[in-house]
Amino acid sequence: MLARIERHLNQPVDILPLAVFRIAFGAVMFASTLRFIVNGWIDALYIQPQFHFSYLGLEWVKPLDAQGMTAVFLALLVASLFIMLGFAYRAAIAVFFILFTYVELIDQATYLNHYYFVSLVSFLLNFTPAHRYLSLDARLRPILKLRYVPFWRIFALQLQLAIVYFFAGFAKLNEDWLLQGRPLAIWLKANTSFPLIGPLFDHDWMAVLLSWSAAAYDLTIVLWLAWRRARPFAYATVIAFHLLTALLFPIGVFPYVMIASTLIFFSGGELHGALKQIGIRLPSLPRHSFRPPIQISRPAKLVLILFFALQLTLPLRHYFYPGDANWTMEGYRFAWRVMLNEKAGFATFYLVDKTAGKTQIVYGDQFLTPQQLRHMTYQPDMILQFARFLAAQHPYAGRHDLAVFAEVHVAHNGKPSKLLIDPERNLLEVSRELFSVNWILRY
Amino acid sequence: MRASRRHVILVMIILGALAPLSLFAVSHIANAQDSFDRRAMLGSIVNNVLQPGQEAFTKASRNLGAAAEHFAQSPDEDSLAALRKAWRAAANAWQAIALFNMDLRLTSIHNQVYKPPANYEFIDKILSGDEIISEAFVDGIGSTSKGLDALEYLIFDPAKTRGDIVDLFDDERRRQFTLALAQNIERKAGEIHDYWSPDGRKYVDRFVKADQAGGVLQGTINMLANKIFNTLQTDLEMWLGEPSGIALDGEPHSELVESPFARHSHSHLAHRLIGLQNVFNGGDDEDQLGFDDYLIFLGAEFDDRPLSQVINERFAAAIDSIDAIELPLAVAISETPEDIAALYENIRQLQILLRADMKSHLSILITLSDRDGDQ
């Protein structure tokens, strides 16, 4: 069985889908990075904040100064351009992966699922010879040209997409999503001026219908894309679905990332045919490029097995925490839990100087950016970090006996606000550990 | 022919998969609600809150200008009392509409009307300087040296008698500056009116038409909701938390109250809160179309009661607790701190409902950045 799978994964397939994927991915990343710079988000997200919410175990990841962060984003811009052009590809994709992942690890408040997806895809692209066709590298060094690659190089990207869609759909199988149509109902009602179908968004049944459709889409789209006969229709659905989400919700480049990425499901023959129909003739390949593809090395195989084992288990880790992950946010990230929550919170911190017998109320807006404050008010781990930061800011930090309590009210998916964490718990006595969550209250 | 038959089969499979979903959805149509007219709600806020508020402020600023002119011509205790009364009326009228600083231009004008605390040092420099003081001169100086708060600095001082204040106005430059400040406030009231007016810059059209709720940061509902949140937060932190010491070191700081010279802080606060409640209700009557009706339409509840009703109760509790404070705020923070603590808590409780519950129901954005629902 394993031998059959291995044989299947090693069978030679046309390199064209990989090359098209590289070009599309590079183009979307170039546009995305440019948009990030033009919107002034380097300053807003990485320079202005006086405090950053770190990931557990990665507290050492810090932003550079203004010049350094600007240099990082310019390097990302150049790297994504080079990826698109297939120029110095090996270096470009390595630089892109390292810098992009570094930027995303600086502050939890900037976490987005599609940024995580980009990190993973750029990691996988380090294992693929996507520059050996339709690239400047191949043009400048024809010896690089390759006609076939083993199927696993394409399958790795397909599998990654399948994981994203499946877990995104699986996470939607909950009461809020399926029975109440929430949070879609909330978001749709804010979009009733949308052309043509906007007036329907005021009706709850529309939210339920779209919620079910979105869950069905996420759970099955990869199957439709994998089925050759259904593929053109499935891809049309991908475009329609993601464009609709782009028009309705402020989700940035996510829809375009997915539209570009799902091209990887098309075969070389299909892409050749499609390009021919629109008048694009691809350059012919020299004879030497038809050599048998290089098989996967043992270390690479091991890395990929570990990578996908992690990808298959991370989205399930929330089952090890008590309570609903949508409320506690424990095990929520890196799990493709997309579009599940509409949350708003209000946090009051009580900074108690036990030595002086004084209490000060703090709200956080004098230390955090609006974006950080918004995320912090419904994410316990960030509340804990901020409590420690507050204590460190106290004029008598280290000399007086301090305590920090937080009264945090959170409203979730249209349900009445409730306390998120135990307001009687001194947050300075709570250790920041992976499974220390008994101070988080259940809804 | 074979290919088209396959296509037909494929389409049938897809439609077959969608059919149960459609049936499920159609079964919900019976419960369909009517649409909510957000533009009508914004229109109600304009007609019942903004326009009457602007008219009141325009009239009050005109009275203020007239009182300042009279005082400048014949400064005595009576004319000072009349000027102070006009100032209080203008300040109250202003607080009710202060949150309508919807864009950069309006923010700039609003700052010129009221941006406390005033820069007292710079005002003293002007008084002791040699520039020709006129309304045009005042129009050109920075917003922290003019407006209602600058005028307050000139005509009020709790440590001085009225007679002492009048004596200060033997100085002609002080009289000129006071008059110019009042005239400039009158001019700004006119500019604000013109900016909104259908006969002027027509901002009212943009206000009502940008009715997108949460989806677009610049949507009027989004902006108005954020104005309400921010106004209350400023009250909690700056105008109550810091003077009372609740948000500082626990000790009262009377010098930090909003209106330290006129001792008008709690009137400012009361009128601001009433103004916010009027925006929430679309007017001074809960029957008018406002955020309260929008929340009812959305089915928003809290403790099994309509969220809008609970919010209105919290507004009322906060306003009542202001009324319960009999002393000026600068004094009450030391003499009756329990009253201040009660007021503070009522505003905080109101803020919880607005920033958690109302915000969640309306899907209000507070920053312009991407999100994918992973919040």
Boltz contact constraints between the chains, C-beta under 6 A:
constraints:
  - contact:
      token1: [A, 112]
      token2: [B, 370]
      max_distance: 6.0
  - contact:
      token1: [A, 112]
      token2: [B, 372]
      max_distance: 6.0
  - contact:
      token1: [A, 113]
      token2: [B, 372]
      max_distance: 6.0
  - contact:
      token1: [A, 113]
      token2: [B, 374]
      max_distance: 6.0
  - contact:
      token1: [A, 186]
      token2: [B, 363]
      max_distance: 6.0
  - contact:
      token1: [A, 187]
      token2: [B, 363]
      max_distance: 6.0
  - contact:
      token1: [A, 190]
      token2: [B, 213]
      max_distance: 6.0
  - contact:
      token1: [A, 190]
      token2: [B, 214]
      max_distance: 6.0
  - contact:
      token1: [A, 190]
      token2: [B, 215]
      max_distance: 6.0
  - contact:
      token1: [A, 190]
      token2: [B, 363]
      max_distance: 6.0
  - contact:
      token1: [A, 191]
      token2: [B, 215]
      max_distance: 6.0
  - contact:
      token1: [A, 193]
      token2: [B, 212]
      max_distance: 6.0
  - contact:
      token1: [A, 199]
      token2: [B, 35]
      max_distance: 6.0
  - contact:
      token1: [A, 202]
      token2: [B, 35]
      max_distance: 6.0
  - contact:
      token1: [A, 203]
      token2: [B, 32]
      max_distance: 6.0
  - contact:
      token1: [A, 205]
      token2: [B, 25]
      max_distance: 6.0
  - contact:
      token1: [A, 205]
      token2: [B, 28]
      max_distance: 6.0
  - contact:
      token1: [A, 205]
      token2: [B, 29]
      max_distance: 6.0
  - contact:
      token1: [A, 208]
      token2: [B, 28]
      max_distance: 6.0
  - contact:
      token1: [A, 209]
      token2: [B, 25]
      max_distance: 6.0
  - contact:
      token1: [A, 212]
      token2: [B, 21]
      max_distance: 6.0
  - contact:
      token1: [A, 251]
      token2: [B, 372]
      max_distance: 6.0
  - contact:
      token1: [A, 252]
      token2: [B, 370]
      max_distance: 6.0
  - contact:
      token1: [A, 254]
      token2: [B, 372]
      max_distance: 6.0
  - contact:
      token1: [A, 338]
      token2: [B, 372]
      max_distance: 6.0
  - contact:
      token1: [A, 338]
      token2: [B, 373]
      max_distance: 6.0
  - contact:
      token1: [A, 339]
      token2: [B, 373]
      max_distance: 6.0
  - contact:
      token1: [A, 340]
      token2: [B, 373]
      max_distance: 6.0
  - contact:
      token1: [A, 341]
      token2: [B, 373]
      max_distance: 6.0
  - contact:
      token1: [A, 341]
      token2: [B, 375]
      max_distance: 6.0
  - contact:
      token1: [A, 342]
      token2: [B, 360]
      max_distance: 6.0
  - contact:
      token1: [A, 342]
      token2: [B, 363]
      max_distance: 6.0
  - contact:
      token1: [A, 343]
      token2: [B, 375]
      max_distance: 6.0
  - contact:
      token1: [A, 344]
      token2: [B, 356]
      max_distance: 6.0
  - contact:
      token1: [A, 344]
      token2: [B, 359]
      max_distance: 6.0
  - contact:
      token1: [A, 344]
      token2: [B, 360]
      max_distance: 6.0
  - contact:
      token1: [A, 345]
      token2: [B, 356]
      max_distance: 6.0
  - contact:
      token1: [A, 346]
      token2: [B, 352]
      max_distance: 6.0
  - contact:
      token1: [A, 346]
      token2: [B, 355]
      max_distance: 6.0
  - contact:
      token1: [A, 346]
      token2: [B, 356]
      max_distance: 6.0
  - contact:
      token1: [A, 358]
      token2: [B, 250]
      max_distance: 6.0
  - contact:
      token1: [A, 361]
      token2: [B, 246]
      max_distance: 6.0
  - contact:
      token1: [A, 361]
      token2: [B, 247]
      max_distance: 6.0
  - contact:
      token1: [A, 370]
      token2: [B, 366]
      max_distance: 6.0
  - contact:
      token1: [A, 370]
      token2: [B, 367]
      max_distance: 6.0
  - contact:
      token1: [A, 371]
      token2: [B, 367]
      max_distance: 6.0
  - contact:
      token1: [A, 371]
      token2: [B, 369]
      max_distance: 6.0
  - contact:
      token1: [A, 374]
      token2: [B, 366]
      max_distance: 6.0
  - contact:
      token1: [A, 409]
      token2: [B, 352]
      max_distance: 6.0
  - contact:
      token1: [A, 409]
      token2: [B, 356]
      max_distance: 6.0
  - contact:
      token1: [A, 411]
      token2: [B, 356]
      max_distance: 6.0
  - contact:
      token1: [A, 411]
      token2: [B, 357]
      max_distance: 6.0
  - contact:
      token1: [A, 411]
      token2: [B, 360]
      max_distance: 6.0
  - contact:
      token1: [A, 414]
      token2: [B, 361]
      max_distance: 6.0
  - contact:
      token1: [A, 416]
      token2: [B, 302]
      max_distance: 6.0
  - contact:
      token1: [A, 417]
      token2: [B, 356]
      max_distance: 6.0
  - contact:
      token1: [A, 417]
      token2: [B, 357]
      max_distance: 6.0
